[in-house]
């Protein structure tokens, strides 16, 4: 079944890498208040035609479309930080040679 949806993507003002996908014609009105409180004021990042052939960074177009149709939105969480990346920010306690 071919599915397409015009979606608007909002970027979180509180969390880097967190995005909300919503149906453009409905906007943020179906997003629960509790989620918006944590998400912050959404900044419009883009509007796009979402089809099954669309390429998304961290989700399948089918998953995004089905969640928007069921819940009114799709929340993309920031990527989990890998342990080795967190080590880059730790202050070394002793030199290792």
C-alpha positions as YAML, in Angstrom:
chain: A
units: angstrom
residues:
- id: 1
  name: UNK
  ca: [0.00, 0.00, 0.00]
- id: 2
  name: UNK
  ca: [1.45, 3.35, -1.03]
- id: 3
  name: UNK
  ca: [1.46, 5.84, 1.77]
- id: 4
  name: UNK
  ca: [2.53, 9.44, 1.69]
- id: 5
  name: UNK
  ca: [2.16, 12.21, 4.17]
- id: 6
  name: UNK
  ca: [3.21, 15.85, 4.28]
- id: 7
  name: UNK
  ca: [5.07, 16.14, 7.56]
- id: 8
  name: UNK
  ca: [6.55, 19.03, 9.45]
- id: 9
  name: UNK
  ca: [9.62, 18.30, 11.54]
- id: 10
  name: UNK
  ca: [10.29, 20.31, 14.70]
- id: 11
  name: UNK
  ca: [13.61, 20.49, 16.52]
- id: 12
  name: UNK
  ca: [13.63, 20.50, 20.34]
- id: 13
  name: UNK
  ca: [14.88, 23.61, 22.11]
- id: 14
  name: UNK
  ca: [15.81, 21.51, 25.16]
- id: 15
  name: UNK
  ca: [17.49, 18.39, 23.76]
- id: 16
  name: UNK
  ca: [20.01, 18.29, 20.97]
- id: 17
  name: UNK
  ca: [19.05, 15.65, 18.39]
- id: 18
  name: UNK
  ca: [15.40, 15.31, 19.50]
- id: 19
  name: UNK
  ca: [12.82, 15.88, 16.77]
- id: 20
  name: UNK
  ca: [9.02, 15.71, 16.50]
- id: 21
  name: UNK
  ca: [7.42, 14.68, 13.22]
- id: 22
  name: UNK
  ca: [3.78, 15.73, 12.79]
- id: 23
  name: UNK
  ca: [1.26, 15.92, 9.96]
- id: 24
  name: UNK
  ca: [1.69, 19.44, 8.56]
- id: 25
  name: UNK
  ca: [-2.06, 20.10, 8.32]
- id: 26
  name: UNK
  ca: [-2.49, 19.36, 12.07]
- id: 27
  name: UNK
  ca: [0.71, 20.82, 13.46]
- id: 28
  name: UNK
  ca: [1.50, 20.28, 17.14]
- id: 29
  name: UNK
  ca: [-2.12, 20.20, 18.37]
- id: 30
  name: UNK
  ca: [-2.17, 16.38, 18.84]
- id: 31
  name: UNK
  ca: [1.09, 16.32, 20.82]
- id: 32
  name: UNK
  ca: [0.43, 15.82, 24.57]
- id: 33
  name: UNK
  ca: [1.17, 18.82, 26.81]
- id: 34
  name: UNK
  ca: [3.53, 16.75, 28.99]
- id: 35
  name: UNK
  ca: [5.65, 15.91, 25.95]
- id: 36
  name: UNK
  ca: [5.73, 19.53, 24.78]
- id: 37
  name: UNK
  ca: [6.82, 20.60, 28.28]
- id: 38
  name: UNK
  ca: [9.84, 18.26, 28.03]
- id: 39
  name: UNK
  ca: [10.44, 18.91, 24.32]
- id: 40
  name: UNK
  ca: [10.41, 22.69, 24.69]
- id: 41
  name: UNK
  ca: [9.25, 25.18, 22.09]
- id: 42
  name: UNK
  ca: [9.49, 23.33, 18.80]
- id: 43
  name: UNK
  ca: [11.50, 25.07, 16.11]
- id: 44
  name: UNK
  ca: [10.40, 24.16, 12.60]
- id: 45
  name: UNK
  ca: [13.32, 22.36, 10.97]
- id: 46
  name: UNK
  ca: [11.70, 21.29, 7.68]
- id: 47
  name: UNK
  ca: [8.57, 20.27, 5.84]
- id: 48
  name: UNK
  ca: [8.73, 17.19, 3.62]
- id: 49
  name: UNK
  ca: [6.68, 14.73, 1.65]
- id: 50
  name: UNK
  ca: [7.16, 11.43, 3.46]
- id: 51
  name: UNK
  ca: [6.80, 8.34, 1.29]
- id: 52
  name: UNK
  ca: [7.87, 4.71, 1.76]
- id: 53
  name: UNK
  ca: [10.90, 5.55, -0.41]
- id: 54
  name: UNK
  ca: [12.00, 8.49, 1.77]
- id: 55
  name: UNK
  ca: [15.43, 8.18, 3.39]
- id: 56
  name: UNK
  ca: [15.49, 9.10, 7.08]
- id: 57
  name: UNK
  ca: [18.53, 9.09, 9.35]
- id: 58
  name: UNK
  ca: [17.23, 7.09, 12.31]
- id: 59
  name: UNK
  ca: [13.81, 5.63, 11.46]
- id: 60
  name: UNK
  ca: [11.94, 3.96, 8.65]
- id: 61
  name: UNK
  ca: [9.34, 6.05, 6.81]
- id: 62
  name: UNK
  ca: [6.76, 3.31, 7.53]
- id: 63
  name: UNK
  ca: [7.33, 3.60, 11.29]
- id: 64
  name: UNK
  ca: [7.12, 7.41, 11.24]
- id: 65
  name: UNK
  ca: [3.95, 7.38, 9.11]
- id: 66
  name: UNK
  ca: [2.19, 4.74, 11.23]
- id: 67
  name: UNK
  ca: [2.99, 6.52, 14.52]
- id: 68
  name: UNK
  ca: [1.79, 9.87, 13.15]
- id: 69
  name: UNK
  ca: [-1.47, 8.22, 12.00]
- id: 70
  name: UNK
  ca: [-1.95, 6.40, 15.35]
- id: 71
  name: UNK
  ca: [-0.71, 8.98, 17.89]
- id: 72
  name: UNK
  ca: [-0.58, 12.23, 15.94]
- id: 73
  name: UNK
  ca: [3.22, 12.49, 16.16]
- id: 74
  name: UNK
  ca: [6.51, 10.61, 15.95]
- id: 75
  name: UNK
  ca: [9.22, 11.45, 18.47]
- id: 76
  name: UNK
  ca: [12.80, 10.90, 17.36]
- id: 77
  name: UNK
  ca: [15.09, 10.61, 20.36]
- id: 78
  name: UNK
  ca: [18.72, 11.74, 20.33]
- id: 79
  name: UNK
  ca: [21.18, 8.95, 19.51]
- id: 80
  name: UNK
  ca: [22.58, 7.13, 22.53]
- id: 81
  name: UNK
  ca: [26.08, 8.22, 23.34]
- id: 82
  name: UNK
  ca: [28.58, 5.42, 23.03]
- id: 83
  name: UNK
  ca: [30.74, 4.76, 26.09]
- id: 84
  name: UNK
  ca: [33.93, 5.34, 24.14]
- id: 85
  name: UNK
  ca: [32.68, 8.80, 23.10]
- id: 86
  name: UNK
  ca: [31.96, 9.69, 26.71]
- id: 87
  name: UNK
  ca: [35.57, 8.80, 27.54]
- id: 88
  name: UNK
  ca: [36.73, 11.64, 25.29]
- id: 89
  name: UNK
  ca: [35.25, 14.14, 27.73]
- id: 90
  name: UNK
  ca: [36.73, 12.67, 30.90]
- id: 91
  name: UNK
  ca: [39.79, 14.32, 32.36]
- id: 92
  name: UNK
  ca: [42.66, 11.85, 32.34]
- id: 93
  name: UNK
  ca: [43.88, 11.05, 35.84]
- id: 94
  name: UNK
  ca: [47.30, 9.82, 34.76]
- id: 95
  name: UNK
  ca: [49.29, 9.77, 31.56]
- id: 96
  name: UNK
  ca: [49.35, 6.43, 29.73]
- id: 97
  name: UNK
  ca: [52.32, 5.63, 27.45]
...
